[in-house]
Amino acid sequence: MNIEKNQAARMAVEKIQNNSVVGLGSGSTAAIFIRLLAEKVKKEHMNIVCVATSIKSGELGSSLGLKVVDIDDVSSIDVTVDGADEVDYDLNGIKGGGAALLFEKIVASKSKYNIWIIDSSKFHKKLGNFKLPVEVIKFGSQRIFDCLQEMGLNPTYRLNDDSTRLLTDSSNYIIDIDIQHVSDLKSLSNALENLTGVVEHGLFINICNELLIGGLKKDIKRSELDDRLVLN
Ligand SMILES: O=C(CO)[C@H](O)[C@H](O)COP(=O)(O)O
């Protein structure tokens, strides 16, 4: 799958124009993009300012010579390139496999254009193969866990290798839920947002503008989305 991730990242880097503000995604595919972007910026003497979606991506970008600034130091972001854990035929997706969903959603919402880069194994007709991450504050998190259990979503706390609870860049917990049997994603999104203590969830609805799929070498734009384009 690394070859496919590479292909998708290469397709994305070709789309980056000089004098733009670029959002750097998180995860292994985004990391390939960050490396390729740094090479391109050096080679073509480009003027690019970057905003990162995680501490790790920001550190990677800076270490490669990219100019990485705080999100509040830019008025908007021209394009963000990020990975995803699963994407459906309507270009809705699940993100947060790397626990960076909160910053990823904030950066995406400040971006004029969002490009996702994935390998072909992540492109499905319906979301639900991947568990949906829900970021919750520590205080009272068991109450949210119990609510998710009552909703039939089989919650599990995300753990580190030593079985302690994983903490996000904002020191919150992640609870992963099973949405295989959920058909109305918008209602689920609203229900999760209404639970006090939920900081964010990894359902990204109507956010991705363009999907680049390695392997299939597909470039799917939301603006051109129709059944014929996606299903063939
Ligand atoms: O959402 C993310 C991190 O929170 C990543 O974009 C997602 O997990 C994909 O990662 P990878 O490219 O390593 O498969």
The ligand as a MOL file (V3000), in Angstrom:
LIG
                    3D

  0  0  0     0  0            999 V3000
M  V30 BEGIN CTAB
M  V30 COUNTS 14 13 0 0 0
M  V30 BEGIN ATOM
M  V30 1 O -6.7960 11.0290 10.1420 0
M  V30 2 C -5.6260 10.7990 10.2420 0
M  V30 3 C -4.8530 11.0500 11.4790 0
M  V30 4 O -5.6850 11.4800 12.5250 0
M  V30 5 C -4.8740 10.2270 9.1010 0
M  V30 6 O -5.0060 11.0750 8.0070 0
M  V30 7 C -5.4580 8.8810 8.7900 0
M  V30 8 O -5.3690 8.0810 9.9580 0
M  V30 9 C -4.7220 8.1860 7.6370 0
M  V30 10 O -3.4570 7.7710 8.0410 0
M  V30 11 P -2.4720 6.9760 7.0950 0
M  V30 12 O -2.1490 7.8720 5.9540 0
M  V30 13 O -1.2840 6.6730 7.9620 0
M  V30 14 O -3.1560 5.7040 6.6390 0
M  V30 END ATOM
M  V30 BEGIN BOND
M  V30 1 2 1 2
M  V30 2 1 2 3
M  V30 3 1 2 5
M  V30 4 1 3 4
M  V30 5 1 5 6
M  V30 6 1 5 7
M  V30 7 1 7 8
M  V30 8 1 7 9
M  V30 9 1 9 10
M  V30 10 1 10 11
M  V30 11 2 11 12
M  V30 12 1 11 13
M  V30 13 1 11 14
M  V30 END BOND
M  V30 END CTAB
M  END
